[in-house]
Structures are given as C-alpha cells and as structure tokens.
Amino acid sequence: MLTNNERKMKKSPITVEEFNNQVAFMKDMSATKIVVAELGGAVHQQVPGADPLTSRPHFSDQQ
C-alpha cells in the first residue's frame, strides 16, 4: 500500500504520455529548453477568483 506521499509522487500514465508528446512537439519545433513547473499548490487552482498577489500559498518546512 502506498503512503500519501508516495501516492502524490506517482505519476499517472496519461501525465507521462502527455509530457512525452509535448517533448516530441518541442523537439519538432527545434526547441532546446523546456521549463517544467509543478503548480499543484498554485493560488489560481485553489479558491475561484483568488488574487495571486495577496493570496500567496503558505508552505510548511516539509513542503
């Protein structure tokens, strides 16, 4: 059985497939760099209408 942390870290096969598709597309466009960002705790994905300038996320030391 997976712990909560392991479950969060395990990527969906669809996520991996979509990422690989994006990498292939970027290579076809002669891109040399890709920026990857994790946005799971992003303000715009939490409360609808939240202002990202005043509603910044707060992280624990573990995060």
C-alpha positions in Angstrom: 0.0 0.0 0.0 1.3 3.5 -0.9 1.7 6.2 1.6 0.1 9.6 0.9 3.5 11.0 -0.1 4.2 8.0 -2.5 0.7 8.4 -4.0 1.3 12.1 -4.7 4.7 11.3 -6.3 3.3 8.5 -8.5 2.5 10.0 -12.0 -0.5 9.0 -14.0 0.4 7.2 -17.2 -1.6 9.8 -19.0 0.5 12.6 -17.5 3.7 10.9 -18.6 2.3 10.3 -22.1 1.2 14.0 -22.4 4.6 15.1 -21.2 6.4 12.9 -23.8 4.1 14.2 -26.5 5.0 17.8 -25.5 8.7 17.0 -25.6 8.3 15.4 -29.0 6.5 18.6 -30.2 9.1 20.9 -28.8 11.9 18.8 -30.5 10.0 19.1 -33.8 10.0 22.9 -33.3 13.8 22.8 -32.7 13.4 23.8 -29.1 16.5 23.4 -26.9 14.9 24.0 -23.5 11.7 23.1 -21.7 10.6 24.7 -18.4 8.8 22.2 -16.1 6.9 23.5 -13.1 4.7 21.9 -10.5 1.6 24.0 -10.0 -0.4 21.8 -7.6 -0.4 24.4 -4.9 -0.9 27.4 -7.1 -3.3 30.0 -5.9 -5.2 30.1 -9.2 -6.1 26.4 -8.7 -7.5 26.8 -5.2 -10.1 29.4 -4.5 -12.0 30.7 -7.5 -11.2 34.4 -8.0 -8.3 34.4 -5.6 -5.8 37.2 -6.1 -2.3 35.6 -6.5 -0.7 38.9 -5.3 -2.5 38.8 -2.0 -3.4 35.1 -1.5 0.0 33.6 -1.7 0.3 29.9 -0.7 2.0 29.1 2.7 4.2 26.1 2.7 5.5 24.0 5.7 9.2 23.2 6.1 8.5 19.7 4.7 6.9 21.1 1.5 
